[in-house]
Amino acid sequence: MKNSLLLFTFLLGSLLLAPCEAGIHADSDLPRNKKCLRMLCIGNSFSLDGTAYLGEVMVDAGIPTDSFGIYCAVKASASLEYWWQQYENDEVITDYLFMSGSKRTPTDLVPTLKNLLHEPWDVIVLQQCVALSDQQETFEPYLSNLVQAIRRESANKEVAIVWQMVWSRGETSAGGPHGEAGWAKIAEASRSACEQAGITTIIPTGTTIQNARLVPELNQADSITRDGTHLLFGIGRYLAALTWYEAVCHPIFGIPLPSPSSRIRQIDSKLTPFVAITDENYPICQRCVLNAIANPFDLTDIEGNVVSGTTGAGPIDAATDASVYLLNGTRVSQPPTRGIYLQGGRKHLRKQGR
């Protein structure tokens, strides 16, 4: 019990001292210092897992429900190609779900993708279905087409387009991609696709989940899934919601991750399989999230050391070396021309041309 208490104290202290903004994309087009957020997620059940607890996390952070509205347009196993066809054919979306908040779209709105894009969204989140998420050739031309359609149709010309990097399946799942090897392919495909499509903000849910799979206290049931594919009720969905919050809501509202209320700990508690959010595991969940935000394309242990991945960035604490620069968790040879970066253990902001 004493050792558990010491671990909890250490992790909580690490959270308070962590440079949470280190992984926020310096060139992100997310709005800043806003008082409200309207977000549309276009995807499938992975969008639902990602946002199921997000509204509760926002309330725990002190963000009032009348200042946000979160929606999901979903179809089981829907791919980027499917959503592009929905747009081209102007078909009605059968599952258009209001997830949380109070900001509503008009009740008489016919939910076709074209109609939805005419709403003044602040953030629109895209993703690939898990079965194709490790195959970059399946992303195009559909991702770029959707990005262009959003820019063309949106009532908010400054809408931020965000990418959710999904998680790999558990090893017992019939279909892949599986485990760490599958995660690495998803991460690489996501990075390349976002560079090609011009998306600068990534929600690294898959990296958070894979980080958590490295921690025995968190890696329960079927690799933090309830069926080999969808996230565990309780800590699985909590990990995803924290990742969405830290990637999108923290930069917008300027409020860091909150501790979980008794209310959020009880969500889905009557469903199975359920693993509770506790005083012992929630700071570990938050550390997995912060490490994923800082290093979206690398896996990190609980201390923040990179253990494997796609960038070879080295430990996060390499930033304590004054000769090393970290931009979005990746080593760069010299200070970037603009944006937030880490050097010598401190955060720096460099404006263009200065």
Beta strands, then each sheet from edge to edge (+ up, - down):
strand 1: 37-43
strand 2: 68-74
strand 3: 95-101
strand 4: 123-126
strand 5: 160-164
strand 6: 201-203
strand 7: 233-234
strand 8: 274-275
strand 9: 298-300
strand 10: 306-309
strand 11: 325-327
strand 12: 330-332
strand 13: 339-343
strand 14: 346-350
sheet 1: 3+ 2- 1- 4- 5- 6-
sheet 2: 7+ 8+
sheet 3: 9+ 10-
sheet 4: 11+ 12-
sheet 5: 13+ 14-
end
